[in-house]
Amino acid sequence: MNLDFAGIHRDLLTGSSTPSGWAFKPANPNRPGSDLYVASHQIFSNHGLCVSLLIRNGLSPERTPISATPLVSLAFSRKVDGAYLLARDTSKIIIPIYLAEAIQLFACLAGEMPTVLFDVVRPGVPQKHLRCGPAADQAYRFPHVPTRWTQTHSRVELM
């Protein structure tokens, strides 16, 4: 899939100054406040995983876009009766990773930052924390992500 990143940046991520503040082109003109999925890819195993690149607008009280933020979204879904529910999964887990968080995650995986902590908040479920770094004892290992601190793996701990 080829994306025109320069065009997306120019059209959706670059605002203009107005007398009342910043103004942006709506990411999803038909549904203000809804995300625009620029690209997504579904990956299947025992659970479905959808990795998406999207743009989210912040809205003024008048529901006009006053900010635009790129993010990566990880959506996990279950397999039920031989089929992945994906969008129909009412208990799917979505973890949005904003650009600033993605930069910190990359720095941690590259060994330039000791630990990164993500909060995973879902309605009706106790808050979870996802921590990446060498301090994450007894953590799941991703064996194909070399870092300076181990040269073999990164650690991710779900608390």
C-alpha positions as CSV (number, residue, x, y, z in Angstrom):
1,M,0.0,0.0,0.0
2,N,1.5,3.3,-1.1
3,L,0.5,6.4,0.9
4,D,1.1,10.0,0.0
5,F,2.5,11.0,3.4
6,A,3.5,14.5,2.2
7,G,-0.1,15.1,0.8
8,I,-1.7,13.7,4.0
9,H,0.6,16.0,6.1
10,R,-0.2,19.0,3.9
11,D,-3.9,18.4,3.8
12,L,-4.8,17.1,7.3
13,L,-1.9,17.8,9.7
14,T,-1.1,21.4,8.8
15,G,-3.4,23.9,10.4
16,S,-3.9,27.6,9.7
17,S,-4.1,30.5,12.1
18,T,-7.4,32.2,12.5
19,P,-8.5,35.0,14.8
20,S,-10.1,32.5,17.2
21,G,-7.1,30.0,17.2
22,W,-6.0,27.2,15.0
23,A,-8.2,25.6,12.3
24,F,-7.6,22.2,10.6
25,K,-9.3,20.4,7.7
26,P,-11.6,17.7,9.2
27,A,-10.1,14.3,9.1
28,N,-13.5,12.8,8.5
29,P,-15.8,15.5,7.1
30,N,-18.9,13.3,7.1
31,R,-18.5,12.5,10.8
32,P,-16.8,15.3,12.7
33,G,-14.9,13.9,15.7
34,S,-14.4,10.5,14.1
35,D,-11.0,9.2,13.2
36,L,-9.8,8.9,9.6
37,Y,-8.2,5.5,9.0
38,V,-5.4,6.3,6.6
39,A,-4.3,2.7,6.4
40,S,-4.9,-0.6,8.3
41,H,-3.7,-4.1,8.1
42,Q,-5.4,-7.1,9.8
43,I,-3.2,-9.9,11.2
44,F,-4.6,-13.2,12.4
45,S,-3.5,-15.9,14.8
46,N,-5.3,-17.1,17.9
47,H,-6.6,-13.5,18.2
48,G,-7.2,-10.9,15.5
49,L,-5.0,-7.9,15.4
50,C,-5.6,-4.8,13.3
51,V,-2.8,-2.3,13.0
52,S,-4.0,1.1,11.8
53,L,-2.5,4.5,11.0
54,L,-5.1,7.2,11.7
55,I,-5.7,10.9,12.2
56,R,-7.7,12.2,15.1
57,N,-9.1,15.8,15.3
58,G,-9.6,17.7,18.5
59,L,-12.8,19.7,18.3
60,S,-13.9,23.1,19.5
61,P,-17.2,23.4,21.4
62,E,-18.7,24.3,18.0
63,R,-17.3,20.9,16.7
64,T,-14.8,22.4,14.3
65,P,-11.3,20.8,14.1
66,I,-8.8,22.8,16.2
67,S,-6.0,20.1,16.2
68,A,-4.9,17.1,14.2
69,T,-2.9,14.2,15.7
70,P,-1.5,11.2,13.9
71,L,-1.5,7.9,15.8
72,V,-1.1,4.2,15.5
73,S,-4.0,2.0,16.7
74,L,-3.6,-1.6,17.8
75,A,-7.0,-3.4,17.9
76,F,-7.2,-6.9,19.4
77,S,-10.2,-9.1,18.7
78,R,-11.2,-12.7,19.6
79,K,-12.0,-15.6,17.4
80,V,-15.5,-17.0,18.1
81,D,-17.0,-20.1,16.4
82,G,-14.2,-20.1,13.8
83,A,-14.5,-16.4,12.8
84,Y,-12.8,-13.3,13.9
85,L,-15.3,-10.7,15.2
86,L,-13.1,-7.7,14.5
87,A,-15.4,-4.6,14.2
88,R,-18.3,-6.7,15.6
89,D,-16.4,-7.5,18.7
90,T,-18.0,-5.5,21.5
91,S,-15.1,-6.5,23.9
92,K,-12.2,-5.8,21.5
93,I,-9.3,-4.0,23.0
94,I,-8.0,-0.9,21.3
95,I,-4.7,0.7,22.3
96,P,-4.1,4.1,20.6
97,I,-0.4,5.0,20.4
98,Y,0.0,8.8,19.8
99,L,3.1,10.0,17.9
100,A,4.8,11.2,21.1
101,E,4.3,7.8,22.7
102,A,5.5,6.0,19.6
103,I,8.7,8.1,19.7
104,Q,9.2,7.1,23.3
105,L,8.5,3.4,22.5
106,F,11.1,3.5,19.7
107,A,13.6,5.2,22.0
108,C,13.1,2.5,24.6
109,L,13.4,-0.3,22.0
110,A,16.5,1.3,20.7
111,G,18.0,1.4,24.2
112,E,18.0,5.2,24.4
113,M,15.4,5.4,27.1
114,P,15.3,3.0,30.1
115,T,11.5,2.4,30.4
116,V,8.2,3.4,28.7
117,L,4.9,3.0,30.5
118,F,1.5,3.0,28.7
119,D,-1.8,3.2,30.5
120,V,-4.5,1.0,29.0
121,V,-7.9,2.3,30.1
122,R,-11.2,0.6,29.2
123,P,-14.7,1.2,30.6
124,G,-15.7,-1.3,33.2
125,V,-12.2,-2.9,33.5
126,P,-9.5,-2.0,36.0
127,Q,-6.7,0.1,34.5
128,K,-3.7,-1.8,33.2
129,H,-0.2,-0.5,32.6
130,L,2.1,-1.7,29.8
131,R,5.7,-1.2,30.6
132,C,8.6,-1.7,28.2
133,G,12.2,-1.7,29.3
134,P,14.9,-3.7,31.1
135,A,13.2,-3.2,34.4
136,A,10.2,-5.3,33.4
137,D,11.0,-8.5,35.3
138,Q,9.4,-11.8,34.2
139,A,8.0,-10.2,31.1
140,Y,7.0,-11.5,27.7
141,R,9.9,-11.4,25.3
142,F,9.9,-10.2,21.7
143,P,12.9,-12.1,20.4
144,H,13.3,-10.3,17.1
145,V,13.8,-6.7,18.5
146,P,17.4,-6.2,19.4
147,T,18.3,-3.4,21.8
148,R,21.5,-2.0,23.1
149,W,20.8,-3.2,26.7
150,T,20.4,-6.9,25.8
151,Q,21.2,-7.2,22.1
152,T,18.6,-9.9,21.9
153,H,15.1,-8.8,23.0
154,S,12.9,-6.2,24.6
155,R,10.7,-6.9,27.6
156,V,7.1,-5.9,27.9
157,E,5.2,-6.3,31.1
158,L,1.4,-6.1,31.6
159,M,0.6,-5.1,35.2
